[in-house]
Amino acid sequence: MNVFVTGGTGLVGSAVVSELVAHGHAVTALARSDASVRAAEAAGATAVRGDLADLDLLRREADHAEGVIHLAFRNDFSSQQALAEAVAEEAAALDALGTTLVGTDRPLVTVAGTPLVPGRASQETDPLNVEGPTGGRALAVNAVLDLASRGVRSSAIRLPRTVHRDGTGGFAGILTEAARRAGAATYPGDGMQRWPAVHALDAAVLFRLALENAPAGTSWHAVADEGDAVADIAAVIGRRLGVPVASQPIETFGPLGPIFAADQPSSSAITRAELGWTPTHPSLLEDLELVQP
């Protein structure tokens, strides 16, 4: 299959491109810089220069492709306005990709996050939260899934808060870098809140399976670890860095504090049963053993 991929040189995207190429797919990857071009080509993809704001380019590449995987997002959290602009840019890009594929029955796989469901692990059938500063991203995902009624084999891969590889990535990676700067591995509250996680290489397999087989209008959970206690995550980070481990008030974690403090386990039971996805790479706690002092 000829596949167009946005965001193909990030932590997840680079793994997805390699997974697709290894399974015989031809990949064209959107690249915003010379460095991204080199990374995409090194992974076996054909690079096309551009970004999410170039809607004509997105339409052209989607029209030429037999399938599309969307992963790109301008991660600008410097202000509410910057975040709102990034969300709007992604929504317009997904609309351009999706409307181009209407009536073709070609696959469009986009990305979301696992939802937070109080009191239990979230499931694939739970709705995304469309409120708050990033609620627009969920609305854009829902719009993509609605294209199932218009002849697009659309699906969404929901990623957990930590996608990791070689000891880096996601919320756990943020805690690690914060521990390097502060000289202590800290966590909010009592640390019993749970974060789900997945290795980037396992997530990449699920993106390929969805591209190849997912029914239209479906959502899937790329969750290998249903939920590790944040205190356990911080304990490994502290030991690897040789720094103390301690709880800190939620307020000291800034805007991310309430999210870091939330108990947000997630299940992938439906995904495993229906798509045959089986994670095989190291768990988060195992992967964090690769953190270098």
C-alpha positions as CSV (number, residue, x, y, z in Angstrom):
1,M,0.0,0.0,0.0
2,N,1.2,3.5,-0.8
3,V,0.8,5.4,2.6
4,F,1.1,9.1,3.3
5,V,2.2,9.8,6.9
6,T,2.2,13.1,8.7
7,G,4.5,13.4,11.8
8,G,6.6,10.5,10.5
9,T,9.9,11.5,12.2
10,G,8.8,11.9,15.9
11,L,9.1,9.2,18.6
12,V,5.9,7.4,17.4
13,G,6.0,8.4,13.8
14,S,9.5,7.2,13.1
15,A,8.6,3.8,14.6
16,V,5.4,3.7,12.4
17,V,7.3,4.5,9.2
18,S,9.9,1.7,10.0
19,E,7.0,-0.7,10.8
20,L,5.2,0.1,7.5
21,V,8.4,-0.2,5.4
22,A,9.3,-3.5,7.0
23,H,5.9,-4.9,6.0
24,G,6.2,-3.9,2.4
25,H,4.3,-0.6,2.4
26,A,5.7,2.4,0.4
27,V,5.7,5.5,2.6
28,T,5.7,9.2,1.8
29,A,6.4,11.2,4.9
30,L,5.6,14.9,5.5
31,A,8.8,16.6,6.6
32,R,9.1,20.2,8.0
33,S,12.9,20.5,7.9
34,D,16.0,19.2,6.3
35,A,16.7,17.1,9.4
36,S,13.2,15.6,9.1
37,V,13.8,14.9,5.4
38,R,17.0,13.0,6.3
39,A,15.3,11.1,9.1
40,A,12.4,10.0,6.9
41,E,14.7,8.9,4.0
42,A,16.9,7.0,6.5
43,A,13.8,5.1,7.6
44,G,13.1,4.1,4.0
45,A,10.4,6.7,3.2
46,T,10.1,9.3,0.5
47,A,10.1,12.7,2.1
48,V,7.9,15.6,0.9
49,R,8.7,19.1,2.4
50,G,5.8,20.9,4.0
51,D,3.7,21.2,7.2
52,L,0.1,20.9,8.4
53,A,-0.7,24.4,7.3
54,D,-0.2,23.5,3.6
55,L,-3.7,22.2,3.0
56,D,-3.2,21.9,-0.8
57,L,-0.2,19.7,-0.3
58,L,-2.1,17.5,2.2
59,R,-4.9,17.1,-0.3
60,R,-2.6,16.2,-3.1
61,E,-0.7,13.6,-1.1
62,A,-3.9,12.1,0.3
63,D,-5.3,11.9,-3.2
64,H,-2.2,10.0,-4.4
65,A,-2.1,7.7,-1.4
66,E,-3.9,4.4,-0.9
67,G,-4.0,5.1,2.9
68,V,-3.1,8.0,5.3
69,I,-1.8,8.0,8.9
70,H,-1.9,11.3,10.7
71,L,0.4,11.8,13.7
72,A,1.7,15.4,13.3
73,F,0.9,18.1,15.9
74,R,2.6,21.4,16.6
75,N,3.3,20.9,20.3
76,D,3.3,24.5,21.3
77,F,2.1,24.8,24.9
78,S,3.7,28.2,25.5
79,S,0.3,29.9,25.9
80,Q,-3.4,29.2,25.6
81,Q,-3.5,31.1,22.3
82,A,-0.6,29.1,20.9
83,L,-2.3,25.8,21.9
84,A,-5.6,26.9,20.4
85,E,-3.8,27.7,17.1
86,A,-2.1,24.3,17.1
87,V,-5.5,22.6,17.7
88,A,-7.2,24.6,14.9
89,E,-4.3,23.9,12.5
90,E,-4.6,20.1,13.1
91,A,-8.4,20.2,12.7
92,A,-8.1,21.9,9.4
93,A,-5.4,19.4,8.3
94,L,-7.6,16.5,9.2
95,D,-10.5,18.0,7.4
96,A,-8.4,18.4,4.3
97,L,-7.1,14.8,4.5
98,G,-10.5,13.3,5.3
99,T,-12.6,15.1,2.7
100,T,-10.1,14.2,0.0
101,L,-10.7,10.5,0.9
102,V,-14.5,10.7,0.9
103,G,-16.0,8.0,-1.3
104,T,-12.8,6.1,-1.8
105,D,-13.0,3.5,1.1
106,R,-9.4,4.1,1.8
107,P,-8.1,4.1,5.3
108,L,-7.4,7.2,7.4
109,V,-5.8,6.5,10.8
110,T,-5.5,9.4,13.2
111,V,-4.3,9.7,16.7
112,A,-6.0,10.5,20.0
113,G,-5.4,10.0,23.8
114,T,-6.9,7.4,26.1
115,P,-9.8,9.0,27.9
116,L,-9.9,9.4,31.7
117,V,-12.8,7.6,33.3
118,P,-13.2,8.1,37.0
119,G,-13.2,4.8,39.0
120,R,-12.1,2.4,36.4
121,A,-9.8,1.7,33.4
122,S,-11.0,3.5,30.2
123,Q,-12.1,1.3,27.4
124,E,-12.2,1.7,23.6
125,T,-16.0,2.3,23.8
126,D,-15.6,5.3,26.1
127,P,-16.0,8.7,24.5
128,L,-13.2,11.3,24.3
129,N,-13.4,14.4,26.4
130,V,-14.3,17.3,24.2
131,E,-14.0,19.9,26.9
132,G,-11.0,22.0,28.0
133,P,-8.1,23.5,26.0
134,T,-7.4,20.4,24.0
135,G,-11.0,19.4,23.6
136,G,-10.8,20.6,20.0
137,R,-8.5,17.7,19.2
138,A,-11.1,15.2,20.4
139,L,-13.7,17.0,18.2
140,A,-11.4,16.7,15.2
141,V,-11.0,13.0,15.9
142,N,-14.7,12.5,16.2
143,A,-15.1,14.2,12.9
144,V,-12.7,11.8,11.3
145,L,-14.6,8.8,12.7
146,D,-17.8,10.3,11.4
147,L,-16.4,10.0,7.9
148,A,-17.1,6.3,8.1
149,S,-20.6,7.1,6.8
150,R,-19.1,8.9,3.8
151,G,-16.9,6.2,2.4
152,V,-13.7,6.6,4.4
153,R,-12.3,3.7,6.4
154,S,-11.4,5.9,9.3
155,S,-10.1,4.8,12.7
156,A,-8.3,6.3,15.7
157,I,-5.4,5.0,17.7
158,R,-5.6,6.2,21.3
159,L,-2.2,6.6,22.9
160,P,-1.6,6.5,26.6
161,R,0.1,9.4,28.5
162,T,3.5,7.7,28.2
163,V,4.8,6.3,24.9
164,H,8.3,5.3,25.6
165,R,11.4,4.0,23.9
166,D,15.0,3.6,25.3
167,G,14.1,5.2,28.6
168,T,12.5,8.4,27.1
169,G,9.2,9.7,26.1
170,G,5.8,10.8,27.5
171,F,4.9,11.8,31.0
172,A,7.6,9.6,32.4
173,G,10.2,11.3,30.2
174,I,9.0,14.7,31.6
175,L,9.5,13.4,35.1
176,T,13.0,12.2,34.2
177,E,14.1,15.5,32.7
178,A,12.6,17.4,35.7
179,A,14.5,15.1,38.1
180,R,17.8,15.9,36.2
181,R,17.2,19.6,36.6
182,A,16.0,19.6,40.2
183,G,18.2,16.8,41.6
184,A,15.2,14.9,42.9
185,A,12.6,12.6,41.4
186,T,9.3,14.1,42.5
187,Y,5.7,13.1,41.9
188,P,2.4,14.8,42.8
189,G,0.2,13.7,45.7
190,D,0.6,10.2,47.2
191,G,1.9,8.7,43.9
192,M,-0.8,6.0,43.8
193,Q,-2.4,7.4,40.7
194,R,-1.8,5.2,37.7
195,W,-0.5,6.1,34.2
196,P,-0.9,3.7,31.2
197,A,2.0,3.3,28.9
198,V,3.2,1.6,25.7
199,H,6.5,1.1,23.9
200,A,6.7,3.1,20.7
201,L,7.5,0.0,18.7
202,D,4.4,-1.8,20.0
203,A,2.3,1.3,19.2
204,A,3.7,1.3,15.7
205,V,2.4,-2.3,15.1
206,L,-1.1,-1.2,16.1
207,F,-1.1,1.7,13.6
208,R,-0.2,-0.7,10.9
209,L,-2.9,-3.2,11.9
210,A,-5.4,-0.4,11.9
211,L,-4.3,0.8,8.5
212,E,-4.6,-2.7,7.1
213,N,-7.6,-4.1,8.9
214,A,-9.6,-1.7,11.2
215,P,-13.3,-1.3,10.3
216,A,-14.5,2.2,9.5
217,G,-15.4,4.4,12.5
218,T,-13.5,2.5,15.2
219,S,-11.2,3.4,18.0
220,W,-8.4,1.3,19.5
221,H,-6.2,1.5,22.6
222,A,-2.4,1.3,22.2
223,V,-2.0,0.3,25.9
224,A,0.5,-2.3,27.0
225,D,0.7,-1.3,30.7
226,E,-2.8,-0.7,32.1
227,G,-1.4,1.6,34.8
228,D,1.8,2.0,36.7
229,A,1.8,3.9,40.0
230,V,3.5,7.2,39.6
231,A,5.5,6.6,42.8
232,D,6.9,3.4,41.2
233,I,7.9,5.3,38.1
234,A,9.6,8.0,40.1
235,A,11.4,5.3,42.2
236,V,13.0,3.9,39.1
237,I,14.0,7.3,37.8
238,G,15.5,8.3,41.2
239,R,17.5,5.1,41.4
240,R,18.8,5.4,37.9
241,L,19.8,9.1,38.3
242,G,21.0,8.6,41.9
243,V,18.7,11.3,43.3
244,P,16.2,11.3,46.1
245,V,12.5,10.5,45.5
246,A,9.8,12.6,47.1
247,S,6.2,13.7,46.8
248,Q,5.5,17.4,46.0
249,P,2.3,19.4,46.1
250,I,0.3,19.3,42.8
251,E,0.7,23.0,42.4
252,T,4.5,22.7,41.9
253,F,3.9,20.8,38.6
254,G,2.4,23.8,37.0
255,P,-0.4,23.5,34.4
256,L,0.3,19.7,34.1
257,G,-0.3,19.2,37.8
258,P,-3.9,18.2,37.7
259,I,-3.3,15.8,34.8
260,F,-0.2,14.3,36.5
261,A,-2.3,13.8,39.7
262,A,-5.2,12.0,38.0
263,D,-5.7,8.3,38.2
264,Q,-6.0,7.3,34.5
265,P,-5.6,3.6,33.9
266,S,-6.7,2.2,30.5
267,S,-7.5,-1.1,29.0
268,S,-6.7,-2.5,25.6
269,A,-8.7,-5.8,25.9
270,I,-10.9,-5.1,23.0
271,T,-8.0,-4.0,20.8
272,R,-6.1,-7.2,21.5
273,A,-9.0,-9.4,21.0
274,E,-10.3,-7.9,17.8
275,L,-7.1,-6.7,16.0
276,G,-4.9,-9.4,17.3
277,W,-2.4,-6.9,18.8
278,T,0.1,-8.3,21.3
279,P,2.7,-6.0,22.8
280,T,6.1,-7.6,22.9
281,H,8.6,-4.8,23.9
282,P,9.7,-3.8,27.4
283,S,7.2,-2.3,29.8
284,L,7.7,1.2,31.0
285,L,9.3,0.3,34.3
286,E,11.7,-2.1,32.4
287,D,12.5,0.6,29.8
288,L,13.2,3.2,32.5
289,E,16.2,1.0,33.5
290,L,17.9,2.5,30.4
291,V,17.8,6.0,31.8
292,Q,21.4,7.2,32.0
293,P,22.7,9.0,35.2
